[in-house]
Every structure is written in C-alpha cells, then in structure tokens.
C-alpha cells in the first residue's frame, strides 16, 4: 500500500501521509503513520560553481 501511494503521488515535493489503523476483536491496537516527501533530483538546476 505504501509503495502504491508513493508511486501515485505527484513529484511536487509535497508531503504525503498514510495512516494505518490496526485493530483486533477487542478494538484499536495501534496506529502507524508514514510521512513521505518526494523530491525529483533530476529536475534541480545544477550549478557549475563547486
């Protein structure tokens, strides 16, 4: 699921968030949150000054 969310996200540098709620028969057990930021390194302007 995380891979599909990242692959479908636009390459805008915006942060994408995914939350997974884990439950069992007794109710909520945990919540897992992923924050992903995508940066396209190929579109950066490259300076010739090093």
Secondary structure, DSSP 8 states (H G I E B T S, - for coil): -HHHHHHHS-SSS-EEEEEEEEEETTEEEEEEEEEEE---GGGS---S--
